[in-house]
Amino acid sequence: MIVRALPAAGREVAVTFDDLPVVSVTRWDVASHRAITTRLLYAIAAHAVPAVGFVNEENLLADGVTDPARVDMLRQWLDAGLELANHTFAHLDLHETPIERFEADVVRGEPVLRELLRARGMALRYFRHPYLHTGTDLATKRRLEALLAARGCSIAPVTVDVEDYLFAQAYDRAVELGRHGMARQVAEAFVSHVESKFAYHEDLSRRLLGYEVRQVLLLHANSINAERFDALAHMLERRGYTFVTLERALADGAYAAADDYARPDGIGWLQRWALNRGRPEHFLDGEPVTPRWVRVRAGEGWEGRIVRWMARMHRARRRIMGMKAAA
């Protein structure tokens, strides 16, 4: 349930997007990705959001070669006055990857980014761990932090993670199957879910820090945000938020605390700070979860397997129909 409290004065949030240029479970073609990018950037610009986009350079490849059309999508972000940052080359999981291989993937995720930024007089400043997996032991964690610092990059934390990728998967699968009513239902549920997440993290921040931290929101470059970011931004403005740069958000003194969290779960920084300060697990109770029906429509669980099977059958029928039409 969302707490409809009066907006707090001076709320601030930095908005970040992972998995650029675009991530989708059903839409892989350049035309679809360009349309998603254009619509998302239009909504971002309409609210003057100084967003940062975190890039996986593997997503720029087509048949193993860098695709200029996909690189142009990154230029669209820069043309909009936004910033780009590193999310590794192949979105590897640090908790399942030897540190030497992960470090190589970090470096491999930089070349196109650095060149695009250099051409604009900008530098690569931020890095975000895939899955928010920052290391299960402090030795690995500190080793990676040292590499990033040597390469001029700061770690981009997250305080509000809304699992928008599940809503995007559910939305994309509904659209693919022609179930537009379901797609609308998913899209409408998304903003309400994000608002409930903000209400929780605002309360958590007050209980932990005594004030509301400058929040950092994690989203993805996907269809649900292209569809609903305008409504999401209106909701945040209604709650009293000003959109700020990631640099401004990280100037909040709370982020100066050392991140000593080294556990398997990829959790947000408010939760990390609480556990690092010795708060019991139940201190974190009450965080809203993604509705089960969305998870099923996204393809999770045995019911989700049926949804995925239906999508495969739909794609197979379309291929057969296409071959018959071409014959």
Residue pairs with C-beta under 8 A, 6 or more apart in sequence:
1 196
2 192
2 195
2 196
2 199
3 199
3 203
5 199
7 238
7 239
7 240
7 241
8 202
8 212
8 239
8 240
9 240
10 240
10 242
11 202
11 212
11 215
11 239
11 240
11 241
11 242
12 214
12 215
12 241
12 242
12 243
12 244
12 248
12 249
13 160
13 214
13 215
13 216
13 217
13 236
13 241
13 242
13 243
13 244
13 249
14 50
14 52
14 214
14 215
14 216
14 217
14 243
14 244
14 245
14 246
14 248
14 249
14 250
15 44
15 49
15 51
15 52
15 217
15 219
15 243
16 51
16 52
16 53
16 54
16 128
16 156
16 158
16 216
16 217
16 218
16 219
16 246
17 40
17 51
17 52
17 53
17 54
17 219
17 220
17 221
17 225
18 54
18 87
18 128
18 130
18 218
18 219
18 220
18 221
19 54
19 56
19 59
19 87
19 91
19 220
19 221
19 222
20 53
20 54
20 55
20 56
20 59
20 73
20 74
20 77
20 84
20 87
20 221
21 33
21 37
21 55
21 59
21 60
21 70
21 73
21 74
21 221
22 32
22 33
22 36
22 37
22 59
22 73
22 221
22 222
23 59
23 165
23 168
23 220
23 221
23 222
24 32
24 33
24 36
24 168
24 172
24 222
24 223
25 168
25 169
25 172
25 173
25 299
26 172
26 173
26 175
26 176
26 311
27 33
27 36
27 172
27 223
30 62
30 67
30 69
30 70
33 70
33 73
34 69
34 73
35 226
36 221
36 222
36 223
36 226
37 73
37 76
37 77
37 221
37 226
38 76
39 226
39 227
40 221
40 225
40 226
40 229
41 76
41 77
41 80
41 82
43 225
43 226
43 229
43 230
43 233
44 51
44 80
44 82
44 229
45 80
46 230
46 233
47 230
47 233
47 234
47 237
47 243
48 243
49 233
49 243
50 81
50 82
50 83
50 243
50 244
50 245
50 246
51 82
51 83
52 82
52 83
52 84
52 85
52 126
52 156
52 245
52 246
53 74
53 77
53 82
53 83
53 84
53 85
53 221
54 84
54 85
54 86
54 87
54 126
54 128
54 156
55 74
55 84
55 85
55 86
55 87
55 109
55 112
55 113
56 87
56 88
56 89
56 90
56 91
56 109
57 66
57 89
57 108
57 109
57 110
57 111
57 112
57 113
58 89
58 90
58 91
59 70
60 66
60 67
60 70
60 71
60 74
60 112
61 67
61 70
62 70
66 112
71 112
71 116
74 84
74 112
74 113
74 116
75 116
77 84
78 84
78 116
78 117
78 120
78 122
83 122
83 125
83 126
83 245
83 246
84 113
84 116
84 117
84 124
85 113
85 124
85 125
85 126
85 127
85 128
85 153
85 156
86 106
86 109
86 110
86 113
86 124
86 126
86 127
86 128
86 153
87 109
87 127
87 128
87 130
88 102
88 105
88 106
88 108
88 109
88 129
88 130
89 105
89 106
89 108
89 109
90 105
90 108
90 109
91 130
92 101
92 102
92 105
92 130
93 130
93 131
93 133
94 102
94 129
94 130
94 133
94 134
94 135
94 140
94 144
95 131
95 133
95 135
95 136
95 264
97 105
99 140
99 143
99 144
102 144
103 143
103 144
103 147
106 127
106 144
106 147
106 148
106 151
107 151
110 124
110 151
113 124
114 124
117 123
117 124
123 152
124 151
124 152
124 153
125 152
125 153
125 154
125 247
126 153
126 154
126 155
126 156
126 246
127 148
127 153
127 154
127 155
127 156
128 155
128 156
128 158
129 155
129 266
131 266
132 158
132 161
132 218
132 266
132 267
132 268
133 264
133 266
134 141
134 144
134 155
134 259
134 261
134 262
134 266
135 141
135 144
135 262
136 262
136 263
136 264
137 262
138 260
138 262
140 262
141 259
141 262
145 155
148 154
148 155
154 250
155 259
156 216
156 246
157 216
157 250
157 255
157 259
157 268
157 269
158 216
158 217
158 218
158 268
158 269
159 201
159 205
159 213
159 215
159 216
159 217
159 268
159 269
159 270
160 197
160 198
160 201
160 215
160 216
160 217
160 218
160 268
161 197
161 218
161 268
162 193
162 194
162 197
162 217
162 218
162 219
163 290
164 190
164 194
164 219
164 220
164 222
164 224
164 225
165 220
165 222
166 290
166 294
166 295
166 298
166 300
167 186
167 187
167 189
167 190
167 193
167 224
167 290
167 294
167 298
168 220
168 222
168 223
168 224
168 225
169 297
169 298
169 299
170 182
170 186
170 294
170 295
170 297
170 298
171 183
171 186
171 187
171 190
171 223
171 224
171 227
172 222
172 223
173 297
173 298
173 299
173 307
173 308
173 311
174 180
174 182
174 183
174 186
174 297
175 183
175 223
176 311
176 314
176 315
177 310
177 311
177 314
182 297
186 224
186 294
186 297
187 224
187 227
187 228
189 291
189 294
190 224
190 228
190 232
191 228
191 231
191 232
191 235
193 288
193 290
193 291
194 232
194 235
195 235
195 239
196 288
197 287
197 288
198 215
198 236
198 239
200 286
200 287
200 288
201 215
201 268
201 270
202 212
202 215
204 270
204 271
204 274
204 284
205 211
205 212
205 213
205 215
205 270
206 212
207 283
208 270
208 273
208 274
208 277
208 279
208 283
209 254
209 273
213 252
213 254
213 270
214 244
214 248
214 249
214 250
214 251
214 252
215 241
215 249
216 246
216 249
216 250
216 269
219 225
219 229
225 232
233 243
236 243
249 255
254 273
255 269
257 273
257 276
259 269
259 272
259 276
260 276
261 267
261 272
261 275
261 276
263 275
271 284
274 283
274 284
275 281
275 284
295 301
295 304
296 303
296 304
296 307
297 304
297 307
298 304
298 307
299 305
299 307
299 308
